[in-house]
Amino acid sequence: LRRSEIAFTEGVRAVEKMRFVNVGGKPLQLECETAFLPECLSFRTDPVTVPAGEEGQIVISYDPSASGSRETMKVILKGLGLPPSKATISVRLTR
């Protein structure tokens, strides 16, 4: 990942895209830990499966009309083989 933090304006629907490169030797399919994902956030990657050496995008959407908004939220990635502390994107709401 090129960064590990994003910010949305509180109360404003928005989408944030983050580029990443699959530096592994096999195709990568990133997911997020949905048990900890607030309803106000959604997660997907484009493409769903990123071939080795290729670039993809993480797409995180914020919907203020859905529940679960907090000042700081976490998106925990799965599929990297890293502990959650190294595979987490912090999402902040600003005013």
Phi, psi and omega in degrees: 000146179275340177205164184234014180216140174226162180226140173240153174277126182305131177084001182243118178298134183202165178229136177237134179245138180233126178279149173214159179241133175278099181271000178282174182266008180217164180303146184240130175237103180276142173225176174235159179285100186290338180297334182252001183274118178298151180300334182285349179247144171231155186226139170202167174238155178226112357285174180295316177244126182254118179298157178305134178080358182261167180254146176223182178229136168269132181241116179244126181249145178242125178240102184293345180280346178272162183279168173098002181296133173221163181300320177231130179229158182239139171245111183263119183278144174240149178109354181267344184072024180246156174294154181307327181297336180255358182233041183237135173255125177272133178243123179248144172258128179247161181261000000 
